[in-house]
Amino acid sequence: MVHTVTKGDLRGTASGVLFMAFFGTLWSYTGVMGLQGWGSPWLLTAALAIGMVLVIGGFSLISASKGFPQGTSTHSGNDGRKMRMWFNIIFAGEGIAIGIAIAVCNAVGHTENIPIVIAIIVGLHFLPLARLFRVRIYYYTGLLLCVVPIVTWLFVPETMSLSGHQLNAYMSVVGLGSALILWVTSFAIWMIGRRLMGLASDQLSNNLTH
């Protein structure tokens, strides 16, 4: 049985686009701040532009969903409530873990490791989300968000000098790397949403011809 694409399906996809775009842009801000003025204001402007394009893409899916049938989405009813409950648990767990990590880094006097630890926690939280939402790309997103900070910690010096600017390499590499990963994820989900729109159009055409 072919699932009919519904308003809820497309809006759920749009939420993923917006979520990744927002947090990707936040990470880019962290990365730009780590550059200590190098490349400003152009890098920050470019980051905001990328985030805005993705946000527009997310809202375009929401706007398109108005013409979709209300129907029953794949995440409705009891399954939908259970999914929202687990999402809240995972999201809360991520926040608590980040709070504890920041406190520990401050207590042991290694605040330079805060962006590295936060990125790893964020990456790990994508793994249960991938299973929860049945979105395979989240596995890759989570793994990459763990790999980037680990590689940075192992092979990148804490500070670097570039064109007379003393850079916080941990902040810049982890921040910009995480932003790129989340932006690519956002774009990929946007394309999934557009494919859903195409599928819905094909379903409508088939219904009209039968």
MODELLER restraints for C-alpha pairs under 7 A, 6 or more apart:
rsr = mdl.restraints
at = mdl.atoms
rsr.add(forms.Gaussian(group=physical.xy_distance, feature=features.Distance(at['CA:5:A'], at['CA:196:A']), mean=6.75, stdev=0.5))
rsr.add(forms.Gaussian(group=physical.xy_distance, feature=features.Distance(at['CA:5:A'], at['CA:200:A']), mean=5.64, stdev=0.5))
rsr.add(forms.Gaussian(group=physical.xy_distance, feature=features.Distance(at['CA:6:A'], at['CA:68:A']), mean=5.56, stdev=0.5))
rsr.add(forms.Gaussian(group=physical.xy_distance, feature=features.Distance(at['CA:6:A'], at['CA:69:A']), mean=5.25, stdev=0.5))
rsr.add(forms.Gaussian(group=physical.xy_distance, feature=features.Distance(at['CA:6:A'], at['CA:70:A']), mean=5.78, stdev=0.5))
rsr.add(forms.Gaussian(group=physical.xy_distance, feature=features.Distance(at['CA:6:A'], at['CA:71:A']), mean=5.71, stdev=0.5))
rsr.add(forms.Gaussian(group=physical.xy_distance, feature=features.Distance(at['CA:6:A'], at['CA:72:A']), mean=6.88, stdev=0.5))
rsr.add(forms.Gaussian(group=physical.xy_distance, feature=features.Distance(at['CA:6:A'], at['CA:73:A']), mean=5.92, stdev=0.5))
rsr.add(forms.Gaussian(group=physical.xy_distance, feature=features.Distance(at['CA:7:A'], at['CA:65:A']), mean=4.92, stdev=0.5))
rsr.add(forms.Gaussian(group=physical.xy_distance, feature=features.Distance(at['CA:7:A'], at['CA:66:A']), mean=6.72, stdev=0.5))
rsr.add(forms.Gaussian(group=physical.xy_distance, feature=features.Distance(at['CA:7:A'], at['CA:68:A']), mean=5.01, stdev=0.5))
rsr.add(forms.Gaussian(group=physical.xy_distance, feature=features.Distance(at['CA:7:A'], at['CA:69:A']), mean=5.90, stdev=0.5))
rsr.add(forms.Gaussian(group=physical.xy_distance, feature=features.Distance(at['CA:7:A'], at['CA:70:A']), mean=5.45, stdev=0.5))
rsr.add(forms.Gaussian(group=physical.xy_distance, feature=features.Distance(at['CA:8:A'], at['CA:73:A']), mean=5.33, stdev=0.5))
rsr.add(forms.Gaussian(group=physical.xy_distance, feature=features.Distance(at['CA:9:A'], at['CA:73:A']), mean=5.62, stdev=0.5))
rsr.add(forms.Gaussian(group=physical.xy_distance, feature=features.Distance(at['CA:9:A'], at['CA:74:A']), mean=6.90, stdev=0.5))
rsr.add(forms.Gaussian(group=physical.xy_distance, feature=features.Distance(at['CA:10:A'], at['CA:61:A']), mean=6.47, stdev=0.5))
rsr.add(forms.Gaussian(group=physical.xy_distance, feature=features.Distance(at['CA:10:A'], at['CA:62:A']), mean=6.93, stdev=0.5))
rsr.add(forms.Gaussian(group=physical.xy_distance, feature=features.Distance(at['CA:10:A'], at['CA:65:A']), mean=5.95, stdev=0.5))
rsr.add(forms.Gaussian(group=physical.xy_distance, feature=features.Distance(at['CA:10:A'], at['CA:193:A']), mean=6.12, stdev=0.5))
rsr.add(forms.Gaussian(group=physical.xy_distance, feature=features.Distance(at['CA:11:A'], at['CA:61:A']), mean=6.80, stdev=0.5))
rsr.add(forms.Gaussian(group=physical.xy_distance, feature=features.Distance(at['CA:11:A'], at['CA:62:A']), mean=5.47, stdev=0.5))
rsr.add(forms.Gaussian(group=physical.xy_distance, feature=features.Distance(at['CA:11:A'], at['CA:65:A']), mean=6.62, stdev=0.5))
rsr.add(forms.Gaussian(group=physical.xy_distance, feature=features.Distance(at['CA:13:A'], at['CA:189:A']), mean=6.58, stdev=0.5))
rsr.add(forms.Gaussian(group=physical.xy_distance, feature=features.Distance(at['CA:13:A'], at['CA:193:A']), mean=5.86, stdev=0.5))
rsr.add(forms.Gaussian(group=physical.xy_distance, feature=features.Distance(at['CA:14:A'], at['CA:58:A']), mean=4.68, stdev=0.5))
rsr.add(forms.Gaussian(group=physical.xy_distance, feature=features.Distance(at['CA:14:A'], at['CA:59:A']), mean=6.79, stdev=0.5))
rsr.add(forms.Gaussian(group=physical.xy_distance, feature=features.Distance(at['CA:14:A'], at['CA:61:A']), mean=5.69, stdev=0.5))
rsr.add(forms.Gaussian(group=physical.xy_distance, feature=features.Distance(at['CA:14:A'], at['CA:62:A']), mean=6.19, stdev=0.5))
rsr.add(forms.Gaussian(group=physical.xy_distance, feature=features.Distance(at['CA:16:A'], at['CA:186:A']), mean=6.84, stdev=0.5))
rsr.add(forms.Gaussian(group=physical.xy_distance, feature=features.Distance(at['CA:16:A'], at['CA:189:A']), mean=6.75, stdev=0.5))
rsr.add(forms.Gaussian(group=physical.xy_distance, feature=features.Distance(at['CA:17:A'], at['CA:54:A']), mean=6.92, stdev=0.5))
rsr.add(forms.Gaussian(group=physical.xy_distance, feature=features.Distance(at['CA:17:A'], at['CA:58:A']), mean=5.31, stdev=0.5))
rsr.add(forms.Gaussian(group=physical.xy_distance, feature=features.Distance(at['CA:17:A'], at['CA:186:A']), mean=4.53, stdev=0.5))
rsr.add(forms.Gaussian(group=physical.xy_distance, feature=features.Distance(at['CA:17:A'], at['CA:187:A']), mean=6.95, stdev=0.5))
rsr.add(forms.Gaussian(group=physical.xy_distance, feature=features.Distance(at['CA:17:A'], at['CA:189:A']), mean=5.85, stdev=0.5))
rsr.add(forms.Gaussian(group=physical.xy_distance, feature=features.Distance(at['CA:17:A'], at['CA:190:A']), mean=5.82, stdev=0.5))
rsr.add(forms.Gaussian(group=physical.xy_distance, feature=features.Distance(at['CA:18:A'], at['CA:55:A']), mean=5.47, stdev=0.5))
rsr.add(forms.Gaussian(group=physical.xy_distance, feature=features.Distance(at['CA:18:A'], at['CA:58:A']), mean=5.52, stdev=0.5))
rsr.add(forms.Gaussian(group=physical.xy_distance, feature=features.Distance(at['CA:20:A'], at['CA:182:A']), mean=5.32, stdev=0.5))
rsr.add(forms.Gaussian(group=physical.xy_distance, feature=features.Distance(at['CA:20:A'], at['CA:183:A']), mean=6.31, stdev=0.5))
rsr.add(forms.Gaussian(group=physical.xy_distance, feature=features.Distance(at['CA:20:A'], at['CA:185:A']), mean=6.79, stdev=0.5))
rsr.add(forms.Gaussian(group=physical.xy_distance, feature=features.Distance(at['CA:20:A'], at['CA:186:A']), mean=5.07, stdev=0.5))
rsr.add(forms.Gaussian(group=physical.xy_distance, feature=features.Distance(at['CA:21:A'], at['CA:51:A']), mean=5.36, stdev=0.5))
rsr.add(forms.Gaussian(group=physical.xy_distance, feature=features.Distance(at['CA:21:A'], at['CA:54:A']), mean=5.84, stdev=0.5))
rsr.add(forms.Gaussian(group=physical.xy_distance, feature=features.Distance(at['CA:21:A'], at['CA:55:A']), mean=6.25, stdev=0.5))
rsr.add(forms.Gaussian(group=physical.xy_distance, feature=features.Distance(at['CA:21:A'], at['CA:182:A']), mean=6.81, stdev=0.5))
rsr.add(forms.Gaussian(group=physical.xy_distance, feature=features.Distance(at['CA:21:A'], at['CA:183:A']), mean=5.76, stdev=0.5))
rsr.add(forms.Gaussian(group=physical.xy_distance, feature=features.Distance(at['CA:21:A'], at['CA:186:A']), mean=5.82, stdev=0.5))
rsr.add(forms.Gaussian(group=physical.xy_distance, feature=features.Distance(at['CA:22:A'], at['CA:51:A']), mean=6.74, stdev=0.5))
rsr.add(forms.Gaussian(group=physical.xy_distance, feature=features.Distance(at['CA:24:A'], at['CA:178:A']), mean=6.85, stdev=0.5))
rsr.add(forms.Gaussian(group=physical.xy_distance, feature=features.Distance(at['CA:24:A'], at['CA:179:A']), mean=4.14, stdev=0.5))
rsr.add(forms.Gaussian(group=physical.xy_distance, feature=features.Distance(at['CA:24:A'], at['CA:180:A']), mean=6.95, stdev=0.5))
rsr.add(forms.Gaussian(group=physical.xy_distance, feature=features.Distance(at['CA:24:A'], at['CA:182:A']), mean=4.96, stdev=0.5))
rsr.add(forms.Gaussian(group=physical.xy_distance, feature=features.Distance(at['CA:24:A'], at['CA:183:A']), mean=5.62, stdev=0.5))
rsr.add(forms.Gaussian(group=physical.xy_distance, feature=features.Distance(at['CA:25:A'], at['CA:47:A']), mean=6.40, stdev=0.5))
rsr.add(forms.Gaussian(group=physical.xy_distance, feature=features.Distance(at['CA:25:A'], at['CA:48:A']), mean=6.62, stdev=0.5))
rsr.add(forms.Gaussian(group=physical.xy_distance, feature=features.Distance(at['CA:25:A'], at['CA:51:A']), mean=5.66, stdev=0.5))
rsr.add(forms.Gaussian(group=physical.xy_distance, feature=features.Distance(at['CA:25:A'], at['CA:179:A']), mean=6.21, stdev=0.5))
rsr.add(forms.Gaussian(group=physical.xy_distance, feature=features.Distance(at['CA:27:A'], at['CA:175:A']), mean=4.79, stdev=0.5))
rsr.add(forms.Gaussian(group=physical.xy_distance, feature=features.Distance(at['CA:27:A'], at['CA:176:A']), mean=6.44, stdev=0.5))
rsr.add(forms.Gaussian(group=physical.xy_distance, feature=features.Distance(at['CA:27:A'], at['CA:178:A']), mean=6.23, stdev=0.5))
rsr.add(forms.Gaussian(group=physical.xy_distance, feature=features.Distance(at['CA:27:A'], at['CA:179:A']), mean=5.04, stdev=0.5))
rsr.add(forms.Gaussian(group=physical.xy_distance, feature=features.Distance(at['CA:28:A'], at['CA:47:A']), mean=6.39, stdev=0.5))
rsr.add(forms.Gaussian(group=physical.xy_distance, feature=features.Distance(at['CA:28:A'], at['CA:175:A']), mean=5.46, stdev=0.5))
rsr.add(forms.Gaussian(group=physical.xy_distance, feature=features.Distance(at['CA:28:A'], at['CA:176:A']), mean=4.99, stdev=0.5))
rsr.add(forms.Gaussian(group=physical.xy_distance, feature=features.Distance(at['CA:28:A'], at['CA:179:A']), mean=5.09, stdev=0.5))
rsr.add(forms.Gaussian(group=physical.xy_distance, feature=features.Distance(at['CA:29:A'], at['CA:44:A']), mean=6.87, stdev=0.5))
rsr.add(forms.Gaussian(group=physical.xy_distance, feature=features.Distance(at['CA:30:A'], at['CA:171:A']), mean=6.23, stdev=0.5))
rsr.add(forms.Gaussian(group=physical.xy_distance, feature=features.Distance(at['CA:30:A'], at['CA:172:A']), mean=6.78, stdev=0.5))
rsr.add(forms.Gaussian(group=physical.xy_distance, feature=features.Distance(at['CA:30:A'], at['CA:175:A']), mean=5.15, stdev=0.5))
rsr.add(forms.Gaussian(group=physical.xy_distance, feature=features.Distance(at['CA:31:A'], at['CA:171:A']), mean=5.35, stdev=0.5))
rsr.add(forms.Gaussian(group=physical.xy_distance, feature=features.Distance(at['CA:31:A'], at['CA:172:A']), mean=3.73, stdev=0.5))
rsr.add(forms.Gaussian(group=physical.xy_distance, feature=features.Distance(at['CA:31:A'], at['CA:173:A']), mean=6.45, stdev=0.5))
rsr.add(forms.Gaussian(group=physical.xy_distance, feature=features.Distance(at['CA:31:A'], at['CA:174:A']), mean=6.79, stdev=0.5))
rsr.add(forms.Gaussian(group=physical.xy_distance, feature=features.Distance(at['CA:31:A'], at['CA:175:A']), mean=3.91, stdev=0.5))
rsr.add(forms.Gaussian(group=physical.xy_distance, feature=features.Distance(at['CA:31:A'], at['CA:176:A']), mean=4.75, stdev=0.5))
rsr.add(forms.Gaussian(group=physical.xy_distance, feature=features.Distance(at['CA:32:A'], at['CA:43:A']), mean=6.95, stdev=0.5))
rsr.add(forms.Gaussian(group=physical.xy_distance, feature=features.Distance(at['CA:32:A'], at['CA:44:A']), mean=6.50, stdev=0.5))
rsr.add(forms.Gaussian(group=physical.xy_distance, feature=features.Distance(at['CA:32:A'], at['CA:172:A']), mean=6.14, stdev=0.5))
rsr.add(forms.Gaussian(group=physical.xy_distance, feature=features.Distance(at['CA:34:A'], at['CA:167:A']), mean=5.94, stdev=0.5))
rsr.add(forms.Gaussian(group=physical.xy_distance, feature=features.Distance(at['CA:34:A'], at['CA:168:A']), mean=4.71, stdev=0.5))
rsr.add(forms.Gaussian(group=physical.xy_distance, feature=features.Distance(at['CA:34:A'], at['CA:169:A']), mean=6.57, stdev=0.5))
rsr.add(forms.Gaussian(group=physical.xy_distance, feature=features.Distance(at['CA:34:A'], at['CA:171:A']), mean=4.77, stdev=0.5))
rsr.add(forms.Gaussian(group=physical.xy_distance, feature=features.Distance(at['CA:34:A'], at['CA:172:A']), mean=4.50, stdev=0.5))
rsr.add(forms.Gaussian(group=physical.xy_distance, feature=features.Distance(at['CA:35:A'], at['CA:167:A']), mean=4.88, stdev=0.5))
rsr.add(forms.Gaussian(group=physical.xy_distance, feature=features.Distance(at['CA:35:A'], at['CA:168:A']), mean=6.23, stdev=0.5))
rsr.add(forms.Gaussian(group=physical.xy_distance, feature=features.Distance(at['CA:35:A'], at['CA:172:A']), mean=5.82, stdev=0.5))
rsr.add(forms.Gaussian(group=physical.xy_distance, feature=features.Distance(at['CA:36:A'], at['CA:165:A']), mean=6.62, stdev=0.5))
rsr.add(forms.Gaussian(group=physical.xy_distance, feature=features.Distance(at['CA:36:A'], at['CA:166:A']), mean=6.75, stdev=0.5))
rsr.add(forms.Gaussian(group=physical.xy_distance, feature=features.Distance(at['CA:36:A'], at['CA:167:A']), mean=5.74, stdev=0.5))
rsr.add(forms.Gaussian(group=physical.xy_distance, feature=features.Distance(at['CA:38:A'], at['CA:165:A']), mean=6.42, stdev=0.5))
rsr.add(forms.Gaussian(group=physical.xy_distance, feature=features.Distance(at['CA:54:A'], at['CA:186:A']), mean=6.94, stdev=0.5))
rsr.add(forms.Gaussian(group=physical.xy_distance, feature=features.Distance(at['CA:54:A'], at['CA:187:A']), mean=6.78, stdev=0.5))
rsr.add(forms.Gaussian(group=physical.xy_distance, feature=features.Distance(at['CA:57:A'], at['CA:190:A']), mean=6.62, stdev=0.5))
rsr.add(forms.Gaussian(group=physical.xy_distance, feature=features.Distance(at['CA:58:A'], at['CA:190:A']), mean=6.69, stdev=0.5))
rsr.add(forms.Gaussian(group=physical.xy_distance, feature=features.Distance(at['CA:61:A'], at['CA:193:A']), mean=6.76, stdev=0.5))
rsr.add(forms.Gaussian(group=physical.xy_distance, feature=features.Distance(at['CA:83:A'], at['CA:132:A']), mean=6.77, stdev=0.5))
rsr.add(forms.Gaussian(group=physical.xy_distance, feature=features.Distance(at['CA:90:A'], at['CA:125:A']), mean=6.74, stdev=0.5))
rsr.add(forms.Gaussian(group=physical.xy_distance, feature=features.Distance(at['CA:94:A'], at['CA:121:A']), mean=6.65, stdev=0.5))
rsr.add(forms.Gaussian(group=physical.xy_distance, feature=features.Distance(at['CA:94:A'], at['CA:122:A']), mean=6.85, stdev=0.5))
rsr.add(forms.Gaussian(group=physical.xy_distance, feature=features.Distance(at['CA:94:A'], at['CA:125:A']), mean=6.40, stdev=0.5))
rsr.add(forms.Gaussian(group=physical.xy_distance, feature=features.Distance(at['CA:98:A'], at['CA:118:A']), mean=5.89, stdev=0.5))
rsr.add(forms.Gaussian(group=physical.xy_distance, feature=features.Distance(at['CA:98:A'], at['CA:121:A']), mean=6.89, stdev=0.5))
rsr.add(forms.Gaussian(group=physical.xy_distance, feature=features.Distance(at['CA:101:A'], at['CA:117:A']), mean=6.89, stdev=0.5))
rsr.add(forms.Gaussian(group=physical.xy_distance, feature=features.Distance(at['CA:102:A'], at['CA:114:A']), mean=6.04, stdev=0.5))
rsr.add(forms.Gaussian(group=physical.xy_distance, feature=features.Distance(at['CA:105:A'], at['CA:111:A']), mean=5.19, stdev=0.5))
rsr.add(forms.Gaussian(group=physical.xy_distance, feature=features.Distance(at['CA:105:A'], at['CA:113:A']), mean=6.94, stdev=0.5))
rsr.add(forms.Gaussian(group=physical.xy_distance, feature=features.Distance(at['CA:105:A'], at['CA:114:A']), mean=6.47, stdev=0.5))
rsr.add(forms.Gaussian(group=physical.xy_distance, feature=features.Distance(at['CA:115:A'], at['CA:171:A']), mean=6.08, stdev=0.5))
rsr.add(forms.Gaussian(group=physical.xy_distance, feature=features.Distance(at['CA:115:A'], at['CA:174:A']), mean=6.81, stdev=0.5))
rsr.add(forms.Gaussian(group=physical.xy_distance, feature=features.Distance(at['CA:116:A'], at['CA:149:A']), mean=4.92, stdev=0.5))
rsr.add(forms.Gaussian(group=physical.xy_distance, feature=features.Distance(at['CA:116:A'], at['CA:174:A']), mean=6.62, stdev=0.5))
rsr.add(forms.Gaussian(group=physical.xy_distance, feature=features.Distance(at['CA:119:A'], at['CA:145:A']), mean=6.10, stdev=0.5))
rsr.add(forms.Gaussian(group=physical.xy_distance, feature=features.Distance(at['CA:119:A'], at['CA:146:A']), mean=6.56, stdev=0.5))
rsr.add(forms.Gaussian(group=physical.xy_distance, feature=features.Distance(at['CA:119:A'], at['CA:149:A']), mean=6.46, stdev=0.5))
rsr.add(forms.Gaussian(group=physical.xy_distance, feature=features.Distance(at['CA:120:A'], at['CA:145:A']), mean=6.23, stdev=0.5))
rsr.add(forms.Gaussian(group=physical.xy_distance, feature=features.Distance(at['CA:120:A'], at['CA:146:A']), mean=4.55, stdev=0.5))
rsr.add(forms.Gaussian(group=physical.xy_distance, feature=features.Distance(at['CA:120:A'], at['CA:149:A']), mean=6.65, stdev=0.5))
rsr.add(forms.Gaussian(group=physical.xy_distance, feature=features.Distance(at['CA:123:A'], at['CA:141:A']), mean=6.99, stdev=0.5))
rsr.add(forms.Gaussian(group=physical.xy_distance, feature=features.Distance(at['CA:123:A'], at['CA:142:A']), mean=3.95, stdev=0.5))
rsr.add(forms.Gaussian(group=physical.xy_distance, feature=features.Distance(at['CA:123:A'], at['CA:143:A']), mean=6.20, stdev=0.5))
rsr.add(forms.Gaussian(group=physical.xy_distance, feature=features.Distance(at['CA:123:A'], at['CA:145:A']), mean=4.60, stdev=0.5))
rsr.add(forms.Gaussian(group=physical.xy_distance, feature=features.Distance(at['CA:123:A'], at['CA:146:A']), mean=5.19, stdev=0.5))
rsr.add(forms.Gaussian(group=physical.xy_distance, feature=features.Distance(at['CA:124:A'], at['CA:142:A']), mean=5.74, stdev=0.5))
rsr.add(forms.Gaussian(group=physical.xy_distance, feature=features.Distance(at['CA:124:A'], at['CA:146:A']), mean=7.00, stdev=0.5))
rsr.add(forms.Gaussian(group=physical.xy_distance, feature=features.Distance(at['CA:126:A'], at['CA:138:A']), mean=5.82, stdev=0.5))
rsr.add(forms.Gaussian(group=physical.xy_distance, feature=features.Distance(at['CA:126:A'], at['CA:139:A']), mean=6.57, stdev=0.5))
rsr.add(forms.Gaussian(group=physical.xy_distance, feature=features.Distance(at['CA:126:A'], at['CA:142:A']), mean=4.84, stdev=0.5))
rsr.add(forms.Gaussian(group=physical.xy_distance, feature=features.Distance(at['CA:127:A'], at['CA:138:A']), mean=6.65, stdev=0.5))
rsr.add(forms.Gaussian(group=physical.xy_distance, feature=features.Distance(at['CA:127:A'], at['CA:139:A']), mean=5.41, stdev=0.5))
rsr.add(forms.Gaussian(group=physical.xy_distance, feature=features.Distance(at['CA:127:A'], at['CA:142:A']), mean=5.85, stdev=0.5))
rsr.add(forms.Gaussian(group=physical.xy_distance, feature=features.Distance(at['CA:130:A'], at['CA:136:A']), mean=5.91, stdev=0.5))
rsr.add(forms.Gaussian(group=physical.xy_distance, feature=features.Distance(at['CA:130:A'], at['CA:138:A']), mean=4.89, stdev=0.5))
rsr.add(forms.Gaussian(group=physical.xy_distance, feature=features.Distance(at['CA:130:A'], at['CA:139:A']), mean=5.75, stdev=0.5))
rsr.add(forms.Gaussian(group=physical.xy_distance, feature=features.Distance(at['CA:141:A'], at['CA:181:A']), mean=6.49, stdev=0.5))
rsr.add(forms.Gaussian(group=physical.xy_distance, feature=features.Distance(at['CA:141:A'], at['CA:185:A']), mean=6.86, stdev=0.5))
rsr.add(forms.Gaussian(group=physical.xy_distance, feature=features.Distance(at['CA:145:A'], at['CA:178:A']), mean=6.05, stdev=0.5))
rsr.add(forms.Gaussian(group=physical.xy_distance, feature=features.Distance(at['CA:148:A'], at['CA:174:A']), mean=6.44, stdev=0.5))
rsr.add(forms.Gaussian(group=physical.xy_distance, feature=features.Distance(at['CA:148:A'], at['CA:177:A']), mean=6.73, stdev=0.5))
rsr.add(forms.Gaussian(group=physical.xy_distance, feature=features.Distance(at['CA:149:A'], at['CA:174:A']), mean=5.65, stdev=0.5))
rsr.add(forms.Gaussian(group=physical.xy_distance, feature=features.Distance(at['CA:152:A'], at['CA:170:A']), mean=6.73, stdev=0.5))
rsr.add(forms.Gaussian(group=physical.xy_distance, feature=features.Distance(at['CA:157:A'], at['CA:169:A']), mean=6.62, stdev=0.5))
rsr.add(forms.Gaussian(group=physical.xy_distance, feature=features.Distance(at['CA:158:A'], at['CA:168:A']), mean=6.26, stdev=0.5))
rsr.add(forms.Gaussian(group=physical.xy_distance, feature=features.Distance(at['CA:158:A'], at['CA:169:A']), mean=5.32, stdev=0.5))
rsr.add(forms.Gaussian(group=physical.xy_distance, feature=features.Distance(at['CA:158:A'], at['CA:170:A']), mean=5.55, stdev=0.5))
rsr.add(forms.Gaussian(group=physical.xy_distance, feature=features.Distance(at['CA:159:A'], at['CA:166:A']), mean=6.77, stdev=0.5))
rsr.add(forms.Gaussian(group=physical.xy_distance, feature=features.Distance(at['CA:159:A'], at['CA:167:A']), mean=5.45, stdev=0.5))
rsr.add(forms.Gaussian(group=physical.xy_distance, feature=features.Distance(at['CA:159:A'], at['CA:168:A']), mean=4.78, stdev=0.5))
rsr.add(forms.Gaussian(group=physical.xy_distance, feature=features.Distance(at['CA:159:A'], at['CA:169:A']), mean=4.98, stdev=0.5))
rsr.add(forms.Gaussian(group=physical.xy_distance, feature=features.Distance(at['CA:160:A'], at['CA:166:A']), mean=5.80, stdev=0.5))
rsr.add(forms.Gaussian(group=physical.xy_distance, feature=features.Distance(at['CA:160:A'], at['CA:167:A']), mean=5.05, stdev=0.5))
rsr.add(forms.Gaussian(group=physical.xy_distance, feature=features.Distance(at['CA:160:A'], at['CA:168:A']), mean=6.69, stdev=0.5))
rsr.add(forms.Gaussian(group=physical.xy_distance, feature=features.Distance(at['CA:160:A'], at['CA:169:A']), mean=6.07, stdev=0.5))
rsr.add(forms.Gaussian(group=physical.xy_distance, feature=features.Distance(at['CA:161:A'], at['CA:167:A']), mean=5.79, stdev=0.5))
